[in-house]
């Protein structure tokens, strides 16, 4: 359980990531009648689609003009004004990716329809938001399918039954105790990923969740992104492979690792970042969380995501507890 081993696997995983965007031009002209019909149709807001936050990720390129907008901005986005939509508060520093976004009352997520677990889940925590309100109890919440997701791409409770894995929250219920609906929404199956139970989900991973909540005692704002990783390992033939189990009739993928990337903002508006990667396996209780700190960019490369991309990296005063004047780039 060494930091170098975890960091190495994350670094290697980045080599296998490739992506692209295909653009297809439609050369057929819409008839005048069709254009009028389109204009008269009411706008249909898809479930959970965030409409009020500034979005950015990677390098945004317009397919026709060829104009590219740099992802990394040069300053610190200001806090949304009072009364702004919750999504604007949570996603203040930008979206890590834009695939299958779901906007809930107190967290935002991107869902991986193929693997049937989240790509990432984003939360904004404060001292007040982490306070438990009387009467709000996770015992009153039930694990439920997310009806906003097409049935083909849902995970179900039956997928986890007898699998040997817990339904692991990416947005923990303990972070959302201001009202029962917030707590209930963390029990949607789209917020779950298979996690080893004893020794991980109920122990070391929960320790990390508690650690992040305690950060709100030191920082006025805490922004946290959580998600799964599928990292390679070397087999007996000397080659690297990405292997992971699937469970249930819906073939829900079991991640090999999980990450949390956190930005804390002090009362004086200083910004500090921490990043963790934990293997999805039994971890001895006496293993310090510090053993799982990794360079944030190694998580980005392995996950295929850009975290806090509206935040200029030279504005971070610390990364993983170490002073820095230049960020990690």
C-alpha positions in Angstrom: 0.0 0.0 0.0 2.6 2.5 -1.0 2.0 6.0 -2.4 4.6 5.3 -5.1 2.7 2.2 -6.2 -0.6 4.1 -6.4 0.9 7.1 -8.1 2.7 4.9 -10.6 -0.5 3.1 -11.6 -2.2 6.4 -12.1 0.6 7.7 -14.3 0.6 4.5 -16.4 -3.2 4.7 -16.8 -2.8 8.1 -18.5 -0.9 6.6 -21.4 -3.9 4.5 -22.5 -6.4 7.3 -22.5 -7.3 8.5 -25.9 -10.4 10.5 -27.0 -11.8 12.4 -29.8 -14.9 14.3 -31.0 -16.4 13.6 -34.4 -18.3 16.4 -36.1 -20.8 15.7 -38.8 -22.2 18.4 -41.0 -25.8 18.3 -42.0 -26.1 19.5 -45.6 -29.8 19.1 -45.9 -31.7 22.4 -45.6 -34.8 22.5 -43.5 -37.9 23.6 -45.4 -39.6 26.9 -44.5 -42.6 25.0 -43.0 -40.3 22.9 -40.9 -38.4 25.9 -39.7 -41.6 27.6 -38.6 -42.7 24.4 -36.7 -39.4 24.2 -34.9 -39.6 27.9 -33.8 -43.1 27.3 -32.4 -42.1 24.2 -30.4 -41.8 24.9 -26.6 -38.4 24.5 -25.1 -38.1 21.2 -23.3 -35.8 21.2 -20.3 -34.3 17.8 -19.8 -34.2 16.4 -16.3 -31.3 17.6 -14.3 -29.7 19.6 -17.0 -27.8 22.6 -15.5 -28.8 25.7 -17.3 -27.3 28.4 -15.0 -23.7 27.6 -14.5 -20.7 28.6 -16.6 -19.4 25.4 -18.3 -15.8 24.7 -19.4 -13.7 21.7 -19.9 -10.5 21.0 -21.8 -10.0 23.1 -24.9 -13.3 24.3 -26.3 -13.1 24.4 -30.1 -15.9 25.6 -32.4 -16.0 23.1 -35.3 -16.7 25.7 -38.0 -14.8 28.7 -36.9 -11.8 26.7 -35.5 -11.6 29.2 -32.6 -10.1 27.6 -29.5 -10.7 28.9 -26.0 -8.0 28.0 -23.4 -9.4 25.9 -20.6 -7.2 27.3 -17.8 -8.3 30.8 -16.9 -6.1 33.4 -15.4 -7.9 34.3 -12.2 -10.3 33.0 -9.5 -14.0 33.0 -10.4 -15.9 35.1 -7.9 -18.5 33.4 -5.6 -22.0 33.4 -7.0 -24.2 36.1 -5.6 -26.8 35.4 -3.0 -29.9 33.7 -4.5 -27.9 32.1 -7.4 -28.9 28.6 -8.4 -27.3 25.9 -6.4 -25.6 24.5 -9.5 -23.7 27.8 -9.9 -22.4 27.5 -6.4 -21.3 23.9 -6.7 -19.7 24.2 -10.1 -18.1 27.6 -9.5 -14.7 26.4 -10.9 -16.0 24.5 -13.9 -17.3 21.1 -15.0 -14.7 18.2 -15.2 -16.6 16.7 -18.2 -20.0 17.2 -19.9 -21.3 13.6 -20.3 -24.8 12.8 -19.0 -25.0 15.6 -16.4 -27.6 15.3 -13.7 -28.2 18.3 -11.4 -29.6 17.3 -8.0 -30.7 19.6 -5.1 -27.3 19.5 -3.4 -24.8 17.8 -5.8 -24.0 17.5 -9.5 -22.9 14.4 -11.3 -21.9 12.9 -14.6 -23.1 9.4 -15.3 -21.2 6.7 -17.1 -24.0 4.8 -19.0 -21.7 2.0 -20.1 -20.2 1.2 -16.7 -23.4 2.2 -14.8 -21.5 4.2 -12.2 -20.7 7.9 -12.1 -17.9 9.5 -14.1 -17.7 12.0 -11.3 -19.8 13.7 -8.6 -19.3 17.3 -7.4 -20.2 18.8 -4.1 -19.8 22.2 -2.4 -19.5 22.0 1.4 -19.6 24.7 4.1 -19.8 24.7 7.9 -23.5 25.3 7.7 -24.2 22.7 4.9 -22.6 19.9 6.9 -24.7 20.6 10.0 -27.3 17.9 10.7 -30.9 19.2 10.9 -33.1 17.5 13.4 -35.3 14.9 11.8 -33.0 14.3 8.8 -31.8 10.7 8.9 -30.3 8.4 6.3 -32.2 5.6 7.9 -35.3 7.1 6.3 -33.7 6.9 2.8 -34.0 4.0 0.4 -31.7 3.0 -2.5 -33.7 3.7 -5.6 -33.2 3.5 -9.4 -32.8 6.9 -11.1 -35.9 7.3 -13.2 -34.2 10.1 -15.2 -31.9 7.6 -16.7 -32.9 5.3 -19.6 -33.7 1.8 -18.3 -30.9 0.3 -20.6 -28.3 2.2 -18.5 -29.5 1.9 -15.0 -28.0 -0.1 -12.2 -30.4 -1.9 -9.8 -30.3 -3.1 -6.2 -30.5 -6.6 -7.5 -27.1 -6.1 -9.3 -25.4 -5.6 -5.9 -27.3 -8.4 -4.0 -25.0 -11.3 -3.1 -22.2 -9.6 -5.1 -20.0 -9.1 -2.1 -19.8 -5.3 -2.8 -21.4 -2.4 -1.0 -23.4 0.2 -2.8 -20.8 2.9 -2.3 -21.9 6.5 -2.2 -19.9 8.9 -4.3 -21.7 11.9 -2.8 -21.9 10.7 0.9 -25.3 11.0 2.7 -23.4 12.5 5.6 -22.6 15.6 3.5 -26.2 16.4 2.8 -28.2 16.5 6.0 -29.9 19.9 5.7 -33.2 18.3 4.6 -34.5 14.8 3.9 -34.8 15.3 0.1 -31.1 16.1 -0.1 -30.3 13.0 1.8 -32.7 10.9 -0.2 -31.1 12.0 -3.5 -27.7 10.6 -2.4 -29.4 7.2 -2.4 -30.1 7.2 -6.1 -28.4 4.3 -7.8 -26.7 6.6 -10.2 -24.7 7.9 -7.2 -23.4 4.4 -6.4 -20.4 2.4 -7.4 -19.4 -1.1 -6.1 -17.0 -0.9 -3.2 -15.4 -3.4 -1.0 -17.3 -3.2 2.3 -15.4 -4.0 5.4 -11.9 -2.5 5.3 -12.8 0.1 2.6 -16.3 1.6 2.2 -17.1 1.2 5.9 -13.6 2.0 7.1 -10.8 3.8 5.2 -13.0 5.4 2.5 -15.4 6.6 5.3 -12.4 8.1 7.1 -11.6 10.1 4.0 -15.2 11.3 3.8 -15.0 12.4 7.4 -11.7 14.1 6.7 -13.3 16.1 3.9 -16.2 17.1 6.1 -13.8 18.3 8.8 -12.2 20.6 6.3 -15.2 22.8 6.5 -14.0 23.8 10.0 -10.9 25.2 8.4 -12.2 26.5 5.1 -15.2 28.7 4.3 -15.8 26.8 1.1 -14.9 23.2 0.3 -15.3 21.9 -3.3 -14.9 18.1 -3.8 -15.0 15.9 -6.8 -15.2 12.1 -6.4 -15.2 9.3 -8.8 -14.0 5.9 -9.9 -10.8 4.8 -11.7 -9.8 1.7 -13.7 -6.1 1.5 -13.5 -3.7 -1.0 -15.1 -1.6 -3.6 -13.4 1.2 -5.8 -14.7 0.3 -9.5 -15.3 2.7 -12.5 -15.3 3.5 -12.1 -18.9 5.0 -8.7 -18.2 2.3 -6.7 -20.0 0.0 -4.1 -18.5 -3.8 -4.8 -18.5 -6.8 -3.0 -17.2 -9.0 -5.6 -15.6 -12.1 -5.2 -13.5 -15.1 -7.3 -12.4 -18.7 -6.6 -13.4 -21.7 -7.5 -11.2 -25.3 -8.3 -11.7 -27.4 -8.7 -14.8 -26.7 -5.2 -15.8 -22.9 -5.7 -15.7 -22.1 -2.9 -13.3 -18.4 -2.2 -13.4 -16.3 -2.6 -10.2 -13.7 0.2 -10.2 -10.1 -0.7 -9.2 -9.6 2.6 -7.4 -11.5 5.7 -6.3 -10.4 9.4 -6.2 -11.2 12.6 -4.4 -9.9 15.9 -5.5 -10.6 18.8 -3.1 -10.2 22.6 -3.1 -10.5 24.5 0.1 -11.0 28.3 0.3 -9.9 30.0 3.5 -11.6 33.0 5.1 -8.9 35.1 3.5 -9.8 33.7 0.1 -6.6 31.6 -0.2 -7.0 28.3 -2.1 -5.5 24.9 -1.3 -5.9 21.6 -3.2 -5.6 18.0 -2.1 -5.9 14.8 -4.2 -6.3 11.2 -3.1 -6.5 7.8 -4.8 -7.4 4.7 -2.8 -7.5 1.1 -4.1 -10.8 -0.6 -3.9 -9.6 -3.2 -1.5 -9.2 -3.9 2.2 -6.9 -1.2 3.7 -5.5 -1.7 7.2 -6.9 0.8 9.7 -3.4 2.0 10.7 -2.6 3.2 7.2 -2.5 7.0 7.1 -4.6 8.9 4.6 -1.4 10.7 3.7 -0.2 7.5 2.0 -2.8 8.0 -0.7 -2.1 11.6 -1.7 -1.2 11.9 -5.4 -0.4 14.7 -7.8 -3.7 16.1 -9.0 -2.7 16.0 -12.6 -2.1 12.3 -12.4 -5.8 11.8 -11.5 -6.8 14.0 -14.4 -4.8 12.0 -16.9 -6.1 8.6 -15.5 -9.8 9.8 -15.3 -9.8 11.7 -18.6 -11.1 14.8 -16.7 -10.0 18.3 -15.9 -10.7 19.4 -12.4 -11.4 23.0 -11.5 -10.4 24.1 -14.9 -11.8 27.7 -14.4 -9.3 28.1 -11.6 -5.9 29.4 -12.5 -3.4 27.0 -11.0 -1.0 29.7 -9.9 -3.7 30.9 -7.5 -3.2 27.7 -5.4 -1.1 28.4 -2.3 -0.8 24.7 -1.3 -1.1 21.4 -3.1 -1.3 18.3 -0.9 -0.1 20.4 2.0 3.0 21.7 0.2 3.5 25.4 -0.5 3.6 26.3 -4.1 3.7 29.5 -6.1 3.1 28.0 -9.5 0.6 25.3 -9.3 1.5 21.9 -10.8 1.7 23.0 -14.4 
